[in-house]
Amino acid sequence: MTVHLPTIKQLQYLVALNEHGHFGRAAEQCFVTQSTLSAGIRELENLLDVVLVERTRRVVRFTALGEKIAGQAREVLREAQILASMAQAEGKPLTGELRMGVIPTIAPFLLPALLPHLRKNYPDLKLFLREETSQASCEALHRGQLDCVLLALPYACGEVESAEIYEDHLYIAYPEGEAPPASAIAPAEIEEGRLLLLEDGHCLKDHALSACNRPEIRASASMMGTSLHTLVQMVDNGLGLTFVPEMALHAGILDHTGIEARKLEADHASRRVALAWRKQSPRGEEFTMLAETLRELTKKLANA
C-alpha cells in the first residue's frame, strides 16, 4: 500500500499559518502568494483526509487536531533543517544560505559596516537577515527558523552556544547644553524623572537599568521609545535623556543633532555583543569561525 506523505513545503505553510493566524502574513513569510499557501494547506488536508483549519471571513482557527499536527510539523521541519545543515557543514564553510537574526539595537549600527567585508571575504555565503527583539529571535532560533542570532548578553536565550564578539559600553545622551562637564556619569547623577527608555522587549533597556542598579529609575522613567533613533530625536528636542550604546555613537546616530553623550561609569555598564546558535547545531564550528571573523572586523573598524 502506497502512503502519500506531506511535503516539506506543505508543512512550512501550515506552521507559518499557525504562527501568524493570517493567510496574508503567513504567505509573506513563505515568499509565496496567499492563494498558493491556501492551496497548499488544502492539499495537505485532502492528503490527510482531515480538517486542520477552520476558515471564516474574519478568523483563521486551527482545529484541535490541526494544533497537534502543526506542533509535530515544527519538529519535522527542525529535523529537516538539521539534516540540511549536516550536509552543508561537510562542505566548504560559510557558503550557501545562512539565516541570522539581529536585534534592533545592533542591526542598523553594526551591519552596514560589517556586511561589505563579509561579502568580500565569503562571496558564496548567502546571508538572510531578520531583525527582531531578542525574545523573538531566540524563539525563532529554537524553532529552526534561524541558524544563529546576533544579540547582546546577558540574555536568557535557552540552550545555546555563544561566542562573544566585543564589549559595547553604554553612554547617557543629553540635550544640547545640559550635559555635565565631567566625561563620565555615575548612576546616582541621572535624573530618573527625565529618563526616556525603550519599550519592553528591548534588552538594551534591561542592560542599562541593571548597570544603574537604581529600582526607582524603572518606576519613574518615561518608557515610550520604539527605537533608539526615536529616543535620540526626543532628546534632541529637549524632552529628556536616554541611554545610547557606543556602537550607535560610532555609527553617527548623534550626527546633525545638538546632543552630547557622557560615558556611564558603573559596574557592568556595558553589554556583550555575541553570536549565538543552538547547542545541537552541526554548524557550530562554522558559527565559531563567523564570530571570529566578526570579532576581527570590529577591531579593524574601531581602529580605523
C-alpha positions as CSV (number, residue, x, y, z in Angstrom):
1,M,0.0,0.0,0.0
2,T,1.4,3.4,-1.0
3,V,1.4,6.0,1.7
4,H,1.5,9.6,0.4
5,L,3.4,11.8,2.8
6,P,3.1,15.6,3.3
7,T,5.8,17.6,1.6
8,I,8.2,19.9,3.5
9,K,6.6,22.9,1.7
10,Q,3.1,22.0,2.9
11,L,4.4,21.7,6.5
12,Q,6.1,25.1,6.2
13,Y,2.8,26.6,5.0
14,L,1.0,25.1,7.9
15,V,3.5,26.2,10.5
16,A,3.6,29.7,9.1
17,L,-0.2,30.0,9.3
18,N,-0.3,28.6,12.8
19,E,2.2,31.2,13.9
20,H,0.6,34.2,12.2
21,G,-3.1,33.3,12.3
22,H,-3.4,35.1,9.0
23,F,-3.1,33.8,5.4
24,G,-1.5,37.0,4.0
25,R,1.2,37.3,6.7
26,A,2.0,33.6,6.5
27,A,2.3,33.8,2.7
28,E,4.7,36.7,3.1
29,Q,6.9,34.7,5.4
30,C,7.0,31.8,2.9
31,F,7.6,34.1,0.0
32,V,4.5,32.9,-1.9
33,T,1.1,34.3,-2.8
34,Q,-1.8,33.9,-0.5
35,S,-3.6,31.7,-2.9
36,T,-0.6,29.4,-3.2
37,L,-0.3,29.0,0.5
38,S,-4.0,28.4,0.9
39,A,-4.0,25.8,-1.9
40,G,-1.0,24.0,-0.3
41,I,-2.8,23.7,3.1
42,R,-5.9,22.5,1.3
43,E,-3.9,19.8,-0.4
44,L,-2.4,18.8,2.9
45,E,-5.9,18.5,4.4
46,N,-7.0,16.4,1.4
47,L,-3.9,14.2,1.7
48,L,-4.5,13.5,5.4
49,D,-8.3,13.5,5.0
50,V,-8.8,15.8,7.9
51,V,-9.8,19.4,8.6
52,L,-6.8,21.3,10.1
53,V,-8.0,24.9,9.7
54,E,-11.5,26.4,10.1
55,R,-11.8,29.3,7.7
56,T,-14.1,32.3,8.1
57,R,-14.0,35.8,6.6
58,R,-12.6,37.2,9.9
59,V,-10.8,34.4,11.7
60,V,-8.4,31.6,11.0
61,R,-8.9,29.0,13.6
62,F,-7.0,25.7,13.9
63,T,-8.9,22.6,15.0
64,A,-7.6,20.6,18.0
65,L,-6.0,18.1,15.6
66,G,-4.6,21.0,13.5
67,E,-2.8,22.3,16.5
68,K,-1.3,18.9,17.2
69,I,-0.2,18.4,13.6
70,A,1.3,21.9,13.4
71,G,3.3,21.2,16.5
72,Q,4.6,18.0,15.1
73,A,5.3,19.7,11.8
74,R,7.6,22.1,13.6
75,E,9.6,19.1,14.8
76,V,9.8,17.6,11.3
77,L,11.0,20.9,9.9
78,R,13.6,21.3,12.6
79,E,14.9,17.8,11.9
80,A,14.9,18.5,8.2
81,Q,16.9,21.7,8.8
82,I,19.4,19.7,10.9
83,L,19.8,17.2,8.0
84,A,20.5,20.0,5.6
85,S,22.9,21.7,8.0
86,M,24.8,18.4,8.4
87,A,25.3,18.2,4.7
88,Q,26.3,21.8,4.4
89,A,28.8,21.5,7.3
90,E,30.7,18.9,5.4
91,G,31.3,21.2,2.5
92,K,33.2,24.5,2.3
93,P,32.5,26.6,5.5
94,L,30.4,29.8,5.3
95,T,28.9,29.0,2.0
96,G,25.3,28.6,1.0
97,E,22.3,30.0,2.9
98,L,22.7,31.4,6.5
99,R,19.7,32.8,8.3
100,M,20.7,35.2,11.0
101,G,18.6,37.1,13.5
102,V,19.8,40.5,14.6
103,I,18.3,42.7,17.4
104,P,17.2,46.2,16.5
105,T,19.7,47.9,18.8
106,I,22.6,46.3,16.9
107,A,21.4,45.8,13.3
108,P,21.4,49.4,12.0
109,F,24.7,50.3,13.7
110,L,26.9,47.3,13.1
111,L,25.6,45.6,9.9
112,P,26.2,48.5,7.4
113,A,29.9,48.4,8.3
114,L,30.3,44.6,8.5
115,L,28.3,43.3,5.5
116,P,30.6,44.6,2.8
117,H,33.5,42.9,4.4
118,L,31.5,39.6,4.8
119,R,30.5,39.7,1.1
120,K,34.2,40.3,0.1
121,N,35.6,37.5,2.4
122,Y,32.8,35.0,1.8
123,P,31.3,35.6,-1.7
124,D,29.5,32.3,-1.7
125,L,27.7,33.0,1.6
126,K,24.0,33.9,1.1
127,L,23.1,35.8,4.3
128,F,19.4,36.3,5.1
129,L,18.8,38.8,7.9
130,R,15.8,39.0,10.2
131,E,15.6,42.0,12.6
132,E,13.5,41.5,15.7
133,T,13.8,41.6,19.5
134,S,16.0,39.2,21.5
135,Q,13.0,37.1,22.6
136,A,11.5,36.7,19.1
137,S,15.0,35.9,17.7
138,C,15.7,33.2,20.3
139,E,12.3,31.7,19.8
140,A,12.8,31.6,16.0
141,L,16.3,30.1,16.6
142,H,14.9,27.2,18.6
143,R,12.1,26.7,16.1
144,G,14.7,26.2,13.4
145,Q,13.7,29.3,11.5
146,L,17.1,30.9,12.2
147,D,20.5,29.4,12.2
148,C,22.2,31.9,14.5
149,V,21.4,35.2,16.3
150,L,23.5,38.3,16.8
151,L,22.4,39.7,20.2
152,A,23.6,41.3,23.4
153,L,24.4,39.4,26.5
154,P,23.5,38.8,29.2
155,Y,20.2,37.4,27.9
156,A,18.5,34.1,28.6
157,C,18.3,32.6,25.1
158,G,17.8,29.0,26.2
159,E,20.1,26.1,25.3
160,V,22.6,27.8,23.1
161,E,26.3,28.1,22.4
162,S,27.7,31.6,22.1
163,A,30.8,33.4,21.1
164,E,31.5,37.0,22.3
165,I,32.4,39.5,19.6
166,Y,33.1,42.6,21.6
167,E,32.0,44.8,24.6
168,D,29.7,47.7,23.9
169,H,29.8,50.4,26.5
170,L,26.8,52.5,27.5
171,Y,26.5,56.3,27.3
172,I,24.0,58.8,28.5
173,A,22.7,61.2,25.8
174,Y,21.8,64.8,27.0
175,P,20.0,67.6,25.2
176,E,22.3,70.4,23.9
177,G,23.7,72.4,26.8
178,E,22.5,70.1,29.6
179,A,25.4,67.6,29.7
180,P,27.5,67.7,32.9
181,P,31.2,68.9,32.5
182,A,32.6,65.5,33.5
183,S,33.3,63.0,30.8
184,A,31.7,60.2,32.8
185,I,28.4,60.0,34.7
186,A,27.7,57.8,37.8
187,P,24.2,56.3,38.0
188,A,23.4,58.4,41.1
189,E,23.7,61.6,38.9
190,I,21.0,60.5,36.5
191,E,17.6,62.4,36.7
192,E,15.3,59.5,36.7
193,G,12.2,61.6,36.0
194,R,13.7,62.8,32.7
195,L,15.0,59.4,31.5
196,L,13.5,58.1,28.3
197,L,13.7,54.3,27.8
198,L,12.9,51.8,25.0
199,E,9.7,49.9,25.2
200,D,9.6,46.5,26.9
201,G,11.1,43.7,24.8
202,H,14.3,45.6,24.0
203,C,17.1,44.1,26.1
204,L,19.2,47.3,25.9
205,K,16.8,48.8,28.5
206,D,17.3,45.9,30.9
207,H,21.1,46.1,30.4
208,A,21.1,49.8,31.2
209,L,18.8,49.6,34.2
210,S,20.8,46.7,35.6
211,A,24.0,48.7,35.3
212,C,22.5,51.6,37.1
213,N,21.1,49.4,39.9
214,R,18.5,52.0,40.9
215,P,15.0,50.5,41.1
216,E,13.4,53.9,41.3
217,I,14.6,54.6,37.7
218,R,12.5,51.8,36.3
219,A,9.4,53.1,38.2
220,S,9.7,56.7,37.2
221,A,11.3,56.7,33.8
222,S,9.3,57.5,30.7
223,M,9.1,54.3,28.7
224,M,7.9,55.4,25.3
225,G,10.6,54.9,22.7
226,T,10.1,52.3,19.9
227,S,13.7,52.6,18.6
228,L,17.0,54.3,19.5
229,H,16.5,56.7,16.6
230,T,13.1,57.8,18.1
231,L,14.7,58.4,21.5
232,V,17.5,60.4,20.0
233,Q,15.1,62.7,18.3
234,M,13.2,63.2,21.5
235,V,16.4,64.0,23.4
236,D,17.4,66.4,20.6
237,N,14.1,68.2,21.2
238,G,14.8,68.6,24.9
239,L,12.3,66.1,26.1
240,G,14.7,64.1,28.3
241,L,17.8,62.0,28.3
242,T,18.5,58.4,27.3
243,F,21.0,55.5,27.1
244,V,22.9,55.0,23.9
245,P,25.3,52.2,23.2
246,E,28.8,53.0,22.0
247,M,28.3,51.3,18.6
248,A,25.5,53.7,17.8
249,L,27.7,56.7,18.6
250,H,30.4,55.3,16.2
251,A,27.8,54.8,13.6
252,G,26.9,58.5,13.8
253,I,23.5,58.4,15.5
254,L,24.1,61.8,17.0
255,D,25.2,63.4,13.8
256,H,23.3,66.6,12.9
257,T,22.0,66.9,16.5
258,G,23.0,69.1,19.4
259,I,23.1,66.1,21.7
260,E,26.2,65.4,23.9
261,A,27.0,62.0,25.3
262,R,28.7,61.1,28.5
263,K,30.1,57.6,29.4
264,L,28.1,55.7,32.1
265,E,30.6,55.0,34.9
266,A,29.3,51.9,36.8
267,D,30.0,48.2,37.2
268,H,28.8,46.2,34.2
269,A,28.0,49.5,32.3
270,S,28.2,47.6,29.0
271,R,26.6,44.8,27.0
272,R,28.4,41.9,25.4
273,V,27.6,41.6,21.7
274,A,27.7,37.9,20.8
275,L,26.7,35.3,18.2
276,A,24.5,32.5,19.5
277,W,23.4,29.2,17.9
278,R,21.6,26.0,19.0
279,K,23.8,23.7,21.0
280,Q,22.9,20.7,18.7
281,S,23.7,22.6,15.5
282,P,26.1,20.7,13.3
283,R,27.4,24.1,12.0
284,G,28.8,25.0,15.4
285,E,32.4,25.2,14.1
286,E,31.2,27.3,11.2
287,F,29.5,29.8,13.6
288,T,32.6,29.9,15.7
289,M,34.5,30.9,12.6
290,L,31.9,33.5,11.7
291,A,32.1,35.0,15.2
292,E,35.9,35.2,15.0
293,T,35.6,36.9,11.6
294,L,33.1,39.5,13.1
295,R,35.5,40.0,16.1
296,E,38.4,40.8,13.8
297,L,36.3,43.1,11.6
298,T,35.0,45.1,14.6
299,K,38.6,45.5,15.8
300,K,39.6,46.9,12.5
301,L,36.7,49.2,12.3
302,A,37.3,50.5,15.8
303,N,40.9,51.3,14.9
304,A,40.1,52.8,11.6
